[in-house]
Amino acid sequence: MTPTRLFDRAVIRLSPREGSDENVAEFLQGLVTSDVTKQLPVWAGLLSAQGKALFDFIVWPAGDALLIDCEATAADALIKRLSMYRLRKAIDITRDDALAVHWRPHTGDAAAADPRLPALGERWIAAIDPADPDQSTPGADAAWRAHRLALGVTEGQAELGNGETLWLECNAG
């Protein structure tokens, strides 16, 4: 299968404001389930105060910024939730519509293995080509979902219980 753009995924950029020395990784570190200060990409979740899964996503490095590969339908809600925790930190949290998430079912050396399970294949974030904005194989999102579910890997709010499931009940480590 050729490289595939996943339209069901969106990219959120967390970056220090211009002229700021805020550390975005330190900000996110205290909020999510995985260590985002070390090797990235990493799969993580944002939980309720009761430990229930609200959002799951993959965190990617991007210089002094971090990119969050998340469910497209939940991106705005995730931005709103992260912004609540930002308080007075000089950090911008925005949806980056110039970037897209891509996937292919085999691993090679062009991208990173999915951090949840290597058998999921590889994924990457790349700029959307203005000359070919679709960058898509028809049915890519359906193929990704079938591949992922065949391996027993859930993602997204609906599959993780819409905030009613404990993180450990989601097969999270």
N, C-alpha and C positions, 0 to 999 in steps of 0.2 A: 504494500500500500504506500502511496506517496505521502509526503508530509501533509498534515491536515490542520486547518485552523478550526478551533473549537468555538463556535458562536455561543455556546451555553456558558462560557467562562468570560470573566472580565478581569482587568488589571487595575489595581489600586496602587498609587504611588505614595509612599510616606517619605518625605524629604525635609531636611532642615531648611528653614526660611533663609533667603539670601542674607549673608552677613552674620548668620547665627552659627554657633558651634554646638548646637543640640545634637546628641547622639540618638539617632532614630532607633537603633538596635536596643539600646538601654531602655528607651521608652516602651518598646513593644515587649521586651523581655519580661517585664513585670506583669504583663497582661495575658499572655498566651501560654499554652501547654507545653511548648517545646523550646529548647535553647536556640535562640536566634542570634546569639553572639558568636557562634562557632561556625562550623561548616554548613553552608547553605547550598542548595535548597533544602528546606525542611517542611514537613507537614505539621500543621499546628491547628489548634482550636481556640476559640474564645468562648469561655463558659459563663454561665450565670453564677450568682453568689452561692447557689446550691450545688454547683458542679455539673450542671446540665449543659449539653452541647448546644450552643446558639449558632455558631458558625464554624466551618472548617475551611482551610485554605492552605496553599503552599507559599512559603516565603522565599523570595529570590533576592540575591544581592544585586545592587546597581550603584556602585560607587559608594557615596556617603548616604544614599537612599536605600530603601527596601521596596520591592515590588510584591504585591499580594495577588496571587492567582486564585480567584474565588468564583463562586457561582454567580453568574451575571444577574439573576433576578434578586440576589441578596446583596449586591455590591453597595447600593445606596444605604441600606440599613446598616451594613458593616461600617461604612464611612461615618454614619451618624453615631454609632456606638463607640467607635474609636475616638471620635472627636469629643465625646463626653469625658473621656479619660485624659485628653490632652491638657486640659486646664490652661496654665500659662506658658506651656512649652512652645517654643518657636518652631513648630513642626506643621508642615502642610500635608493634608490628607485629601487626595483627590483621585477621581477616576481618570485613568490615562487611556483615552479612546484612540490614541495613536499606536498603541501596542495591542498585540493579540497573543493568545495562548495557542500553541501548536502541540500536536501529539502524533506519534507513530508507534505501532505495536512492537517494533523490534528495537533493540538497543544497538548503538554504534558509537561513534566518537564525535558526533556533531552536536549532541545535546546531553542533558543529564537524565539519568534513570529516574523514574518516578520515585520519590523518597518513601512512599508507603510500601511499595512492593516492586522489586525489579521486573517481575513478569508483566507488569502493567505497560512496559515499554518506556519510551523516552518522551520528554516534553520540553518545551522551551518557550520563551517569550521573545517575540520579534516585532519590529516595527511593521506596520501595515504599509504595503507597497501602494502608493497612490495610483500607479498604472494598473494594478490588479488588486483592488480592495477586497475581493472575496477570498483570494488565496485559499481556496477550499476544494475539497473533494466532496461531491454530493453525498449526503448521508453521513458525514463525518461525526456529528454529535451522536447519532444513533449507533454507529459502529463503536465509538468510544464507550458509550453506556453499556452496550452488550458485552464488550471485551472486559470491562471493569466488573460488571456484575457476575460474569462467568467465573471470575477469580474471587468473588465474594467480598469485594471492596465497595463500601458505601461512600457517598459524598453528598453534600448539599443538605439543606434544612429538612426537606421532606423525608429523605432516607435516614437522617440522623434523629428523627423524632420531633422536629419542630420545637426544640427546647424542652422536651419532656424526657429525654434519655440521658443518663449519666455518661460521661466521657468514656469510662472504661467499658460500658455496655456497647460502645461503638467500635469495638475491637481496636481501640487506641492503646498505644503503649505508654 
